[in-house]
Amino acid sequence: MTILKVKRSERLIDMTRYLLERPHTLVSLTYFANRYDSAKSSISEDLTIVKKTFRERGTGTLETVPGAAGGVKFIPAIQEAEAAEFVKEMCLRLSEQDRLLPGGYVYLSDLLGEPDILRQVGKIIATQYLNQPIDAVMTVATKGVPIAQAVSSYLNVPFVIVRRDSKITEGSTVSINYVSGSSERVEKMELSKRSLKRGSRVLIVDDFMKGGGTVNGMKSLIEEFEAELVGITVFAESTFSGNRMIEDYSSLLCVDEVDIRDKTIHVSPGNYFK
Amino acid sequence: MTILKVKRSERLIDMTRYLLERPHTLVSLTYFANRYDSAKSSISEDLTIVKKTFRERGTGTLETVPGAAGGVKFIPAIQEAEAAEFVKEMCLRLSEQDRLLPGGYVYLSDLLGEPDILRQVGKIIATQYLNQPIDAVMTVATKGVPIAQAVSSYLNVPFVIVRRDSKITEGSTVSINYVSGSSERVEKMELSKRSLKRGSRVLIVDDFMKGGGTVNGMKSLIEEFEAELVGITVFAESTFSGNRMIEDYSSLLCVDEVDIRDKTIHVSPGNYFK
C-alpha cells in the first residue's frame, strides 16, 4: 500500500513536469502507462487530479481528447486577475523616472531581459490567442525577439524574426518597403524566404508601437508570403498624435504621457484589458 | 483519509509547477505551508518525494537549505545521456543539404526559432555552469538572443544584448571596436550603459563562432564594464583555418566540413562533450 502511494506521487510529479514542458502537445495515455509501468486506469485517475489542480491553481487547462488516438493536451493560460496584477506592477516599473531617454523614449531593455517578466508576458499573450490556431509568431529584430520567444514557448509554435538589415546567414530573403509611422521615412525589412510557409497563420508581436509603421510592414510581409494574419499584440504602445496605421491590435501597457521637463512618465494598462 | 490523500496529490502537482517556474529561487517551507494550509512536516515529506522524483527522472536537483531562513531551491539540469542524444539529433539536422548557403554558411534560423530546441539548448548550457555564480548572460544581436534567453530562463538571471548598431531606445552606450576574426575588418559593438553592473559575473553565449572575433569583442566589452567573464558557450562552431582569437570556449556542435561542390555539410558534437 505504501509503495503504491509513493508510485502515484512520483507519477504526478513527473507527469506535471512532462506536460508543462510540452504545451499544446497531445500525449497519449499509453505513453504515460508505459513510462510509469502502470495501468491506464491509474493514469486516467492521475490525470483527473492534475486537471483539477491545474484548473484550481490557474495553471491552465488539461484538455482530454477521447478515442483511440486520444490523450491529454496541456494548454497554458493565465488567470485574468494574475495578468492584471502583473500589468499593474509593470505600469509602476515603466513609470520610473530614470527610464526617460532623450526624445521622449522609454528604456525597456532591462525589463525585456528578465526571465520572469518574459514568462508572464508570454503567458498573457498566449492566453489571448488560445482559441485560434497559430502556426508561427512573427516579430522584428532586436527587441521584439524575447517577446516572440516567450509567446512561442507557451503556444509551442516556432517564431520568425524579420530584419532591417540583410545577413548572409539568412539565405534568400523577401523584402518589402514600409513607411515608418512616426518619422514618415521609407524603410526596408526582410524575412528569410524559407522561414514561413504559404498559408501559415501568423501572430505578430513587438515590444513597442508608436505610429504602427513597423507592424504595418510586417503585415505587408505576411501578405507577400501569402500567409494569414491572426492578430497583433505589443508589450507597450504610446499615445500617438498622428494617424496610426494599425487599428486592430492589443497592448499590455500604454505610455500615456511623457513629460521631458518634469521627467515624468505616466503608464496605464493597455487595451488588452478593455 | 481519502481527502488527505487528494490534498497531498494536489500539493505535489502545484509544488512541482511552482518550483519549475522559479529555478534557482529559494522557496521557504513556510511559504508552501501557508499556500496549502498544511503542516510544515507534511510539506517536508512532500519535498522529499519531489526531490527523489526530480533526481530519478533527470529533471534536476532540489537543494535543501537548512535553518530558519532556509527552504528549497530547484536547480534545473539535464542528464548527460539526454544532452548527448539531443546533440546527435542536431548533428543530423544541421547536416541537411538544403542548409548550405552561398559562401559555405549554414542556415540555422529555423532551428533557433523552435521552442523545444531552445529549451534543450538552454538546459544544456545552464547545466554546464551550475556551480559557478552568474549574474547575467550576454549575447550579440540578433541570432544569439534566443539562446541567451533560453539559458537565462534556466539560470534565472537576466540577459543583455550587445548590438552592432546604435539605437535611440538604448540610452547611453559603451562601445568598443573589435576585429572580425574571419574577415579581419574592424567593426564596432556597443552595450547600453545601464544594462550591466560593475563586477557582474557574465556568461557569453552565441549561435555560431568562426574566427571568434565577435566573442572577443564581447570579452572587451565585459572588461570595459569592469565585469568578469565566467565562460563562453556557442551553439555551433566551424573549424577555422586561421588563427582563432578565442581558446577557452565550449561548443555544442562543430561544423567540420562544408563541401560547396557536393553540397554536403558534416557536423559532429562540439567540445562540450570532451
Boltz contact constraints between the chains, C-beta under 6 A:
constraints:
  - contact:
      token1: [A, 9]
      token2: [B, 12]
      max_distance: 6.0
  - contact:
      token1: [A, 9]
      token2: [B, 49]
      max_distance: 6.0
  - contact:
      token1: [A, 10]
      token2: [B, 53]
      max_distance: 6.0
  - contact:
      token1: [A, 12]
      token2: [B, 9]
      max_distance: 6.0
  - contact:
      token1: [A, 12]
      token2: [B, 12]
      max_distance: 6.0
  - contact:
      token1: [A, 12]
      token2: [B, 13]
      max_distance: 6.0
  - contact:
      token1: [A, 13]
      token2: [B, 12]
      max_distance: 6.0
  - contact:
      token1: [A, 13]
      token2: [B, 16]
      max_distance: 6.0
  - contact:
      token1: [A, 13]
      token2: [B, 50]
      max_distance: 6.0
  - contact:
      token1: [A, 13]
      token2: [B, 53]
      max_distance: 6.0
  - contact:
      token1: [A, 14]
      token2: [B, 53]
      max_distance: 6.0
  - contact:
      token1: [A, 14]
      token2: [B, 57]
      max_distance: 6.0
  - contact:
      token1: [A, 16]
      token2: [B, 13]
      max_distance: 6.0
  - contact:
      token1: [A, 16]
      token2: [B, 16]
      max_distance: 6.0
  - contact:
      token1: [A, 16]
      token2: [B, 17]
      max_distance: 6.0
  - contact:
      token1: [A, 17]
      token2: [B, 16]
      max_distance: 6.0
  - contact:
      token1: [A, 17]
      token2: [B, 59]
      max_distance: 6.0
  - contact:
      token1: [A, 20]
      token2: [B, 20]
      max_distance: 6.0
  - contact:
      token1: [A, 49]
      token2: [B, 9]
      max_distance: 6.0
  - contact:
      token1: [A, 50]
      token2: [B, 13]
      max_distance: 6.0
  - contact:
      token1: [A, 53]
      token2: [B, 10]
      max_distance: 6.0
  - contact:
      token1: [A, 53]
      token2: [B, 13]
      max_distance: 6.0
  - contact:
      token1: [A, 53]
      token2: [B, 14]
      max_distance: 6.0
  - contact:
      token1: [A, 57]
      token2: [B, 14]
      max_distance: 6.0
  - contact:
      token1: [A, 59]
      token2: [B, 17]
      max_distance: 6.0
  - contact:
      token1: [A, 101]
      token2: [B, 171]
      max_distance: 6.0
  - contact:
      token1: [A, 103]
      token2: [B, 168]
      max_distance: 6.0
  - contact:
      token1: [A, 105]
      token2: [B, 168]
      max_distance: 6.0
  - contact:
      token1: [A, 105]
      token2: [B, 169]
      max_distance: 6.0
  - contact:
      token1: [A, 107]
      token2: [B, 171]
      max_distance: 6.0
  - contact:
      token1: [A, 109]
      token2: [B, 192]
      max_distance: 6.0
  - contact:
      token1: [A, 113]
      token2: [B, 158]
      max_distance: 6.0
  - contact:
      token1: [A, 113]
      token2: [B, 159]
      max_distance: 6.0
  - contact:
      token1: [A, 113]
      token2: [B, 160]
      max_distance: 6.0
  - contact:
      token1: [A, 114]
      token2: [B, 158]
      max_distance: 6.0
  - contact:
      token1: [A, 115]
      token2: [B, 152]
      max_distance: 6.0
  - contact:
      token1: [A, 115]
      token2: [B, 153]
      max_distance: 6.0
  - contact:
      token1: [A, 115]
      token2: [B, 156]
      max_distance: 6.0
  - contact:
      token1: [A, 141]
      token2: [B, 142]
      max_distance: 6.0
  - contact:
      token1: [A, 142]
      token2: [B, 141]
      max_distance: 6.0
  - contact:
      token1: [A, 142]
      token2: [B, 142]
      max_distance: 6.0
  - contact:
      token1: [A, 145]
      token2: [B, 145]
      max_distance: 6.0
  - contact:
      token1: [A, 146]
      token2: [B, 149]
      max_distance: 6.0
  - contact:
      token1: [A, 149]
      token2: [B, 146]
      max_distance: 6.0
  - contact:
      token1: [A, 149]
      token2: [B, 149]
      max_distance: 6.0
  - contact:
      token1: [A, 152]
      token2: [B, 115]
      max_distance: 6.0
  - contact:
      token1: [A, 153]
      token2: [B, 115]
      max_distance: 6.0
  - contact:
      token1: [A, 156]
      token2: [B, 115]
      max_distance: 6.0
  - contact:
      token1: [A, 158]
      token2: [B, 113]
      max_distance: 6.0
  - contact:
      token1: [A, 158]
      token2: [B, 114]
      max_distance: 6.0
  - contact:
      token1: [A, 159]
      token2: [B, 113]
      max_distance: 6.0
  - contact:
      token1: [A, 160]
      token2: [B, 113]
      max_distance: 6.0
  - contact:
      token1: [A, 168]
      token2: [B, 103]
      max_distance: 6.0
  - contact:
      token1: [A, 168]
      token2: [B, 105]
      max_distance: 6.0
  - contact:
      token1: [A, 169]
      token2: [B, 105]
      max_distance: 6.0
  - contact:
      token1: [A, 171]
      token2: [B, 101]
      max_distance: 6.0
  - contact:
      token1: [A, 171]
      token2: [B, 107]
      max_distance: 6.0
  - contact:
      token1: [A, 192]
      token2: [B, 109]
      max_distance: 6.0
